[in-house]
Amino acid sequence: MGKLELEYAKFMKKNEWFKTWFNSPFYHILYQHRDLDEAEAFISKVLDEFTPPKEAKIMDLACGKGRHAYFIAKQGYQVYGLDLAPESIQYAKQHFSLNNLHFYVHDMRDKFGEHNFDYIFNFFTSFGYFENLADNRKVLESMDSMLKPGGTVLIDFLNVPKVVAHLVPEEIKTLDGIDFHLSRKIQDGFIYKDIKFSYEEQNYAFQERVQALGLDDFKSLIKHTNFSLDSYYGNYYLEPYNEEIADRLIIVLKKH
């Protein structure tokens, strides 16, 4: 059995889908062509909009392999990148080294530090993964505990109405010689993507699942918290949100 097969067997012993899939080498193969230029342009727009002071401490929560945390740190800020996937954090530590950049393996539902951060950024649909909807509140509680009073949270989420209207039920993507068979559906308040493929004569199957959260859901989530809804946007240019045409739902929260 090859290295990838052994890793797959190890990952699949775990329970929550994101702990297996995000830490899988195949995840990084499937999503290798994400537009980094677009991502960096968006982050630049966010920094221009918020104008954090140079002494600000910024958290990239669910930072993946650390490219975006690195980009923010290069602007001179103290940046902490946290992610659940050990393989991603290991990669980040090996490839992105700055004195003002720090990476840790961490579950976003748990606290990290106490009132240390001025900004928490949660980019590229890294929220709403959980089977239990109450876990969303745990994430908000951990964000609250990590933020200073007056701190800001940005949650970059997909725009569910547009996703539903333009859902592609089936497609095949071929990357690095692997045919990824993708199927999507909306069911019981979740958006599902099933991912099946073969590699070196072994069959693999993963599933992504994200809660179909809309603007009203986020408004309900922050009730009885220390957060208020400051603003929301519909794309990476931070233009107004219109649920029929918006590419994203970007939520900005302020801590009381």
N, C-alpha and C positions, 0 to 999 in steps of 0.2 A: 504494500500500500504506500503511495507517494505522500509527500508532505501535505499537499492540499487536501487529500482524502482524510488523512489523520486529523487535520485541523477541523474539517467538516464534522467528523464523528465526535470530536471533543465539544464543539460548539453546540451540536444538537442535543447534548445531554442537559443543557440549561433550559429554563422554562420560558422566559419572556423573549418574544421574537426579536426585539431590537438588540438583546444581548448576544444573540447568535449571529444575526445577519450583519450588523454593523461591524462586528469583529471578524467577519469572514473575508478572506482575500478576494472572493468572487464579487463582493459588494463593490470593492474599489475598481475591479475590472469593468463592471457594468456602468459605473458612474464616472469613468475616467475622463469623459469629454465635457464635464460641466464647465461652463464658461467662467473662467477665473477673471477675465477682464471685466465682464459684467458685474461679477461679485465685488471686485475692488472698486469699480465705479460707484456701486450702491453704497459701500461702506464709506467711501469718500464723501458721498452726498449726506449720509447720516452724520458724519463728523462735522461737516460744514453747517448742517442744520442745528446741531446741538451745541457746537463750539465748546467742547469740554476744556477746562483749564489744563495746562500742561502737567500739573501735579495730580490730575484725576487718576483714580484707579479704576480700571475697566475689566470686567469679566466677559469672556466669550464662553457662554454656557452651551455645552454640546458643540465643542470646537472642532470635532473630527480630527483630521491630520494636522491642523494648526496653521494652515496657510493664511486664513483671515486674521487670526490672532497675531500672526507675524506681521501682516500688513499694518495692523493698527499700532503694534509696538514700534514699527519703523517711523511712525509719526511722533514718537517721543513719549508715549504714555506708558505707565506701569500696567501691564496686561497679564491676566491669568486666564489660561485656557483649560477648561475642564471637560472631560468626556468619559463616557462609560466604557469605551472600548480600549483595553490595554494596548492592543496592536497600534491603534491610531496615536495614542499618547507616546508610545515608544518611538514611532516614526517622527512625531513632532519634535521630541527632544533631540533626536539624532540630526535632523535637518534644519531646524530653526533655533539658532542659539544667539540670544541677546541678553544683556544683563537685566533688562527691564521686562523680560518675557519668561513666564513660568507655566509649566504644564503639570496637571495632576489627573489621575484616574479618579472619577467621582460620579456618583449617581445624583442627578439634578434634584431628586426628591429629598436629599439629605442636606443638612446645613454645612456650610464651609466658611469658617471664620465668623466674626460677629460685627456687623455694622462697619465693614471695612471698605465697601465699594461705592463709587459714585454712579456707575453705570453698569447695567447687565444687558448684554446683547445676546439674543437667542435667534440665530439666523437660519434661514433656509429650511423651514418646516421641521423644527426640532422640538416640537411640543405636541401633546395629545397622543402619545404613542400607547398609552396605558389601557389595559383591559378594564381596570377600575377607574371610573370617572373621578372618584374622590382623590386619586393621585394627582390630578391637576391642581387641586387645592394645596397638596403637599409641596408641589413645585413653587407655587406662589408664596407659601409660608417660608420656604427656604430662601427664596429671593428676598423676601421682607427681612429676614434675619441677617442677610449678607449686606444689604444696602444701608447706607447712611440715611438719616432723615433728609427728605428732599431729593433723594436719589431717583434715577430714571431707569425704567425697564423698556426695552424694545423687543417685541415678539413678532417675528416675520413668519407668517403662516400662509398657507394656500387659500385662495378664494374659492370656497366650496361651491357656491352656485355656478360659477363658470366651469369648474372641474366636472360637476354633474352634467352640465349641458353639453360638454365636449368630450365626454368619456370615450376612450378608445378601448373597446372590450378585449380585443386580441391583437397582438403584434409580435414580431420576431426581430430581435436586435442581435447582430453578429459582431462580436468584439473579441479580439485576440484569438480568433478561430473557434470561439464558443457561440453557439446559437442559443440565446436566451429567449425562451418562450414566455411572454408576459400576458397575463390575463387580469382584468380589472372588473370590480363590481362595487356597488353601494349596497350595504345591508346593515340593518339594525344600528344605524347611526355611525357606521364606520365606512371608510374607503379602503378597500382591499386591493392589493396587487400580489398575485401569485407568480413566482419566478421559478421556472423549471428549465433544466438543461442537463447535458451530459458532458463529462470531462474524463478523458482516459478510461472510457468504458464503464464509468460509474455514473449513476443518475443522482441528481441533486434536486432538492425542492426547498424553497424558502418562501416566506410570506411577509409582506409589509402591511401594516395596519395602522391607520391614523384616524382619530376621531373627526367626524365631519362637523367641526365647530365653526359657527358663523359669528357675526358681530354681536348679536344678542346673547349668544352663549358666553362670550368673553365678558360682556357687561354683567351677566349673572354671576360669573365666576368671581369677579372682584367685589361683589357685595359682601359686606361684613369683613372686609380686609382693610389693610392700611393703604390700599392703592385707590387712585381715582384715574379714570380714563382721560388722558391729556389730549390725545389726537389719534387719528388713524388715516392711513393712506392706502392707495390702490395699486402701486407699482414701485419699482426701484428708483424711479425719479421723484418719489414722494409727492405724486399728484393725487388729487382727491379720489376717494373710494366710491366706486359705483359697482354694485354687486353683479350687474349684468356683463360688464366689460372688463373689470379689474383683473389684472394678472395675479395680484397678491392681496392679502389682508395684513397690513402692517400696523400693529397696535403699539401705542406708546402710553405707558403707565407712569404716574408719579406717586412716590411714597409720601404720605402725609408727614 
